[in-house]
């Protein structure tokens, strides 16, 4: 479950970074 949570966190961070110019 830890791995799944890390993937979701990574995806969220990447999405936020992409949203920011």
mmCIF entry with sequence, helices, sheets and N, C-alpha, C, O atoms, coordinates in Angstrom:
data_MODEL
# 
_entry.id   MODEL 
# 
_entity.id                         1 
_entity.type                       polymer 
_entity.pdbx_number_of_molecules   1 
# 
_entity_poly.entity_id                      1 
_entity_poly.type                           'polypeptide(L)' 
_entity_poly.nstd_linkage                   no 
_entity_poly.nstd_monomer                   no 
_entity_poly.pdbx_seq_one_letter_code       
;(UNK)(UNK)(UNK)(UNK)(UNK)(UNK)(UNK)(UNK)(UNK)(UNK)(UNK)(UNK)(UNK)(UNK)(UNK)(UNK)
(UNK)(UNK)(UNK)(UNK)(UNK)
;
_entity_poly.pdbx_seq_one_letter_code_can   XXXXXXXXXXXXXXXXXXXXX 
_entity_poly.pdbx_strand_id                 A 
# 
loop_
_entity_poly_seq.entity_id 
_entity_poly_seq.num 
_entity_poly_seq.mon_id 
_entity_poly_seq.hetero 
1 1  UNK n 
1 2  UNK n 
1 3  UNK n 
1 4  UNK n 
1 5  UNK n 
1 6  UNK n 
1 7  UNK n 
1 8  UNK n 
1 9  UNK n 
1 10 UNK n 
1 11 UNK n 
1 12 UNK n 
1 13 UNK n 
1 14 UNK n 
1 15 UNK n 
1 16 UNK n 
1 17 UNK n 
1 18 UNK n 
1 19 UNK n 
1 20 UNK n 
1 21 UNK n 
# 
_struct_asym.id          A 
_struct_asym.entity_id   1 
# 
_struct_conf.conf_type_id            HELX_P 
_struct_conf.id                      HELX_P1 
_struct_conf.pdbx_PDB_helix_id       AA1 
_struct_conf.beg_label_comp_id       UNK 
_struct_conf.beg_label_asym_id       A 
_struct_conf.beg_label_seq_id        2 
_struct_conf.pdbx_beg_PDB_ins_code   ? 
_struct_conf.end_label_comp_id       UNK 
_struct_conf.end_label_asym_id       A 
_struct_conf.end_label_seq_id        19 
_struct_conf.pdbx_end_PDB_ins_code   ? 
_struct_conf.beg_auth_comp_id        UNK 
_struct_conf.beg_auth_asym_id        A 
_struct_conf.beg_auth_seq_id         2 
_struct_conf.end_auth_comp_id        UNK 
_struct_conf.end_auth_asym_id        A 
_struct_conf.end_auth_seq_id         19 
_struct_conf.pdbx_PDB_helix_class    1 
_struct_conf.details                 ? 
_struct_conf.pdbx_PDB_helix_length   18 
# 
_struct_conf_type.id          HELX_P 
_struct_conf_type.criteria    ? 
_struct_conf_type.reference   ? 
# 
loop_
_atom_site.group_PDB 
_atom_site.id 
_atom_site.type_symbol 
_atom_site.label_atom_id 
_atom_site.label_alt_id 
_atom_site.label_comp_id 
_atom_site.label_asym_id 
_atom_site.label_entity_id 
_atom_site.label_seq_id 
_atom_site.pdbx_PDB_ins_code 
_atom_site.Cartn_x 
_atom_site.Cartn_y 
_atom_site.Cartn_z 
_atom_site.occupancy 
_atom_site.B_iso_or_equiv 
_atom_site.pdbx_formal_charge 
_atom_site.auth_seq_id 
_atom_site.auth_comp_id 
_atom_site.auth_asym_id 
_atom_site.auth_atom_id 
_atom_site.pdbx_PDB_model_num 
ATOM 1  N N  . UNK A 1 1  ? 0.851  -1.205 0.000   1.00 0.00 ? 1  UNK A N  1 
ATOM 2  C CA . UNK A 1 1  ? 0.000  0.000  0.000   1.00 0.00 ? 1  UNK A CA 1 
ATOM 3  C C  . UNK A 1 1  ? 0.886  1.255  0.000   1.00 0.00 ? 1  UNK A C  1 
ATOM 4  O O  . UNK A 1 1  ? 0.518  2.294  -0.548  1.00 0.00 ? 1  UNK A O  1 
ATOM 5  N N  . UNK A 1 2  ? 2.039  1.130  0.617   1.00 0.00 ? 2  UNK A N  1 
ATOM 6  C CA . UNK A 1 2  ? 2.956  2.287  0.684   1.00 0.00 ? 2  UNK A CA 1 
ATOM 7  C C  . UNK A 1 2  ? 3.366  2.697  -0.735  1.00 0.00 ? 2  UNK A C  1 
ATOM 8  O O  . UNK A 1 2  ? 3.468  3.882  -1.053  1.00 0.00 ? 2  UNK A O  1 
ATOM 9  N N  . UNK A 1 3  ? 3.599  1.681  -1.580  1.00 0.00 ? 3  UNK A N  1 
ATOM 10 C CA . UNK A 1 3  ? 4.037  1.986  -2.953  1.00 0.00 ? 3  UNK A CA 1 
ATOM 11 C C  . UNK A 1 3  ? 2.905  2.712  -3.691  1.00 0.00 ? 3  UNK A C  1 
ATOM 12 O O  . UNK A 1 3  ? 3.141  3.666  -4.432  1.00 0.00 ? 3  UNK A O  1 
ATOM 13 N N  . UNK A 1 4  ? 1.706  2.251  -3.478  1.00 0.00 ? 4  UNK A N  1 
ATOM 14 C CA . UNK A 1 4  ? 0.576  2.859  -4.204  1.00 0.00 ? 4  UNK A CA 1 
ATOM 15 C C  . UNK A 1 4  ? 0.432  4.319  -3.761  1.00 0.00 ? 4  UNK A C  1 
ATOM 16 O O  . UNK A 1 4  ? 0.162  5.200  -4.577  1.00 0.00 ? 4  UNK A O  1 
ATOM 17 N N  . UNK A 1 5  ? 0.610  4.555  -2.498  1.00 0.00 ? 5  UNK A N  1 
ATOM 18 C CA . UNK A 1 5  ? 0.425  5.920  -1.980  1.00 0.00 ? 5  UNK A CA 1 
ATOM 19 C C  . UNK A 1 5  ? 1.539  6.811  -2.580  1.00 0.00 ? 5  UNK A C  1 
ATOM 20 O O  . UNK A 1 5  ? 1.299  7.965  -2.933  1.00 0.00 ? 5  UNK A O  1 
ATOM 21 N N  . UNK A 1 6  ? 2.729  6.261  -2.682  1.00 0.00 ? 6  UNK A N  1 
ATOM 22 C CA . UNK A 1 6  ? 3.856  7.048  -3.205  1.00 0.00 ? 6  UNK A CA 1 
ATOM 23 C C  . UNK A 1 6  ? 3.572  7.412  -4.671  1.00 0.00 ? 6  UNK A C  1 
ATOM 24 O O  . UNK A 1 6  ? 3.843  8.532  -5.106  1.00 0.00 ? 6  UNK A O  1 
ATOM 25 N N  . UNK A 1 7  ? 3.030  6.466  -5.410  1.00 0.00 ? 7  UNK A N  1 
ATOM 26 C CA . UNK A 1 7  ? 2.752  6.723  -6.838  1.00 0.00 ? 7  UNK A CA 1 
ATOM 27 C C  . UNK A 1 7  ? 1.720  7.852  -6.952  1.00 0.00 ? 7  UNK A C  1 
ATOM 28 O O  . UNK A 1 7  ? 1.841  8.741  -7.795  1.00 0.00 ? 7  UNK A O  1 
ATOM 29 N N  . UNK A 1 8  ? 0.697  7.793  -6.078  1.00 0.00 ? 8  UNK A N  1 
ATOM 30 C CA . UNK A 1 8  ? -0.355 8.816  -6.157  1.00 0.00 ? 8  UNK A CA 1 
ATOM 31 C C  . UNK A 1 8  ? 0.243  10.184 -5.789  1.00 0.00 ? 8  UNK A C  1 
ATOM 32 O O  . UNK A 1 8  ? -0.081 11.203 -6.398  1.00 0.00 ? 8  UNK A O  1 
ATOM 33 N N  . UNK A 1 9  ? 1.109  10.177 -4.795  1.00 0.00 ? 9  UNK A N  1 
ATOM 34 C CA . UNK A 1 9  ? 1.726  11.434 -4.374  1.00 0.00 ? 9  UNK A CA 1 
ATOM 35 C C  . UNK A 1 9  ? 2.600  11.979 -5.506  1.00 0.00 ? 9  UNK A C  1 
ATOM 36 O O  . UNK A 1 9  ? 2.604  13.178 -5.781  1.00 0.00 ? 9  UNK A O  1 
ATOM 37 N N  . UNK A 1 10 ? 3.333  11.082 -6.152  1.00 0.00 ? 10 UNK A N  1 
ATOM 38 C CA . UNK A 1 10 ? 4.229  11.500 -7.248  1.00 0.00 ? 10 UNK A CA 1 
ATOM 39 C C  . UNK A 1 10 ? 3.390  12.088 -8.383  1.00 0.00 ? 10 UNK A C  1 
ATOM 40 O O  . UNK A 1 10 ? 3.730  13.131 -8.941  1.00 0.00 ? 10 UNK A O  1 
ATOM 41 N N  . UNK A 1 11 ? 2.306  11.417 -8.714  1.00 0.00 ? 11 UNK A N  1 
ATOM 42 C CA . UNK A 1 11 ? 1.442  11.887 -9.813  1.00 0.00 ? 11 UNK A CA 1 
ATOM 43 C C  . UNK A 1 11 ? 0.881  13.258 -9.448  1.00 0.00 ? 11 UNK A C  1 
ATOM 44 O O  . UNK A 1 11 ? 0.805  14.147 -10.296 1.00 0.00 ? 11 UNK A O  1 
ATOM 45 N N  . UNK A 1 12 ? 0.493  13.429 -8.201  1.00 0.00 ? 12 UNK A N  1 
ATOM 46 C CA . UNK A 1 12 ? -0.065 14.722 -7.762  1.00 0.00 ? 12 UNK A CA 1 
ATOM 47 C C  . UNK A 1 12 ? 1.007  15.809 -7.876  1.00 0.00 ? 12 UNK A C  1 
ATOM 48 O O  . UNK A 1 12 ? 0.730  16.909 -8.355  1.00 0.00 ? 12 UNK A O  1 
ATOM 49 N N  . UNK A 1 13 ? 2.208  15.505 -7.442  1.00 0.00 ? 13 UNK A N  1 
ATOM 50 C CA . UNK A 1 13 ? 3.305  16.485 -7.493  1.00 0.00 ? 13 UNK A CA 1 
ATOM 51 C C  . UNK A 1 13 ? 3.607  16.836 -8.946  1.00 0.00 ? 13 UNK A C  1 
ATOM 52 O O  . UNK A 1 13 ? 3.799  18.005 -9.282  1.00 0.00 ? 13 UNK A O  1 
ATOM 53 N N  . UNK A 1 14 ? 3.649  15.826 -9.799  1.00 0.00 ? 14 UNK A N  1 
ATOM 54 C CA . UNK A 1 14 ? 3.946  16.081 -11.221 1.00 0.00 ? 14 UNK A CA 1 
ATOM 55 C C  . UNK A 1 14 ? 2.834  16.943 -11.828 1.00 0.00 ? 14 UNK A C  1 
ATOM 56 O O  . UNK A 1 14 ? 3.108  17.886 -12.571 1.00 0.00 ? 14 UNK A O  1 
ATOM 57 N N  . UNK A 1 15 ? 1.603  16.618 -11.512 1.00 0.00 ? 15 UNK A N  1 
ATOM 58 C CA . UNK A 1 15 ? 0.465  17.392 -12.047 1.00 0.00 ? 15 UNK A CA 1 
ATOM 59 C C  . UNK A 1 15 ? 0.549  18.835 -11.569 1.00 0.00 ? 15 UNK A C  1 
ATOM 60 O O  . UNK A 1 15 ? 0.316  19.762 -12.346 1.00 0.00 ? 15 UNK A O  1 
ATOM 61 N N  . UNK A 1 16 ? 0.877  19.029 -10.310 1.00 0.00 ? 16 UNK A N  1 
ATOM 62 C CA . UNK A 1 16 ? 0.968  20.406 -9.789  1.00 0.00 ? 16 UNK A CA 1 
ATOM 63 C C  . UNK A 1 16 ? 2.109  21.155 -10.470 1.00 0.00 ? 16 UNK A C  1 
ATOM 64 O O  . UNK A 1 16 ? 1.981  22.330 -10.810 1.00 0.00 ? 16 UNK A O  1 
ATOM 65 N N  . UNK A 1 17 ? 3.219  20.460 -10.661 1.00 0.00 ? 17 UNK A N  1 
ATOM 66 C CA . UNK A 1 17 ? 4.377  21.108 -11.300 1.00 0.00 ? 17 UNK A CA 1 
ATOM 67 C C  . UNK A 1 17 ? 4.029  21.464 -12.749 1.00 0.00 ? 17 UNK A C  1 
ATOM 68 O O  . UNK A 1 17 ? 4.414  22.519 -13.252 1.00 0.00 ? 17 UNK A O  1 
ATOM 69 N N  . UNK A 1 18 ? 3.297  20.567 -13.406 1.00 0.00 ? 18 UNK A N  1 
ATOM 70 C CA . UNK A 1 18 ? 2.944  20.821 -14.810 1.00 0.00 ? 18 UNK A CA 1 
ATOM 71 C C  . UNK A 1 18 ? 1.948  21.977 -14.880 1.00 0.00 ? 18 UNK A C  1 
ATOM 72 O O  . UNK A 1 18 ? 1.997  22.786 -15.807 1.00 0.00 ? 18 UNK A O  1 
ATOM 73 N N  . UNK A 1 19 ? 1.060  22.055 -13.918 1.00 0.00 ? 19 UNK A N  1 
ATOM 74 C CA . UNK A 1 19 ? 0.052  23.130 -13.912 1.00 0.00 ? 19 UNK A CA 1 
ATOM 75 C C  . UNK A 1 19 ? 0.767  24.483 -13.742 1.00 0.00 ? 19 UNK A C  1 
ATOM 76 O O  . UNK A 1 19 ? 0.349  25.494 -14.306 1.00 0.00 ? 19 UNK A O  1 
ATOM 77 N N  . UNK A 1 20 ? 1.841  24.477 -12.962 1.00 0.00 ? 20 UNK A N  1 
ATOM 78 C CA . UNK A 1 20 ? 2.602  25.731 -12.771 1.00 0.00 ? 20 UNK A CA 1 
ATOM 79 C C  . UNK A 1 20 ? 3.520  25.958 -13.974 1.00 0.00 ? 20 UNK A C  1 
ATOM 80 O O  . UNK A 1 20 ? 4.240  25.044 -14.374 1.00 0.00 ? 20 UNK A O  1 
ATOM 81 N N  . UNK A 1 21 ? 3.509  27.123 -14.538 1.00 0.00 ? 21 UNK A N  1 
ATOM 82 C CA . UNK A 1 21 ? 4.345  27.430 -15.708 1.00 0.00 ? 21 UNK A CA 1 
ATOM 83 C C  . UNK A 1 21 ? 5.822  27.494 -15.338 1.00 0.00 ? 21 UNK A C  1 
ATOM 84 O O  . UNK A 1 21 ? 6.664  27.741 -16.201 1.00 0.00 ? 21 UNK A O  1 
# 
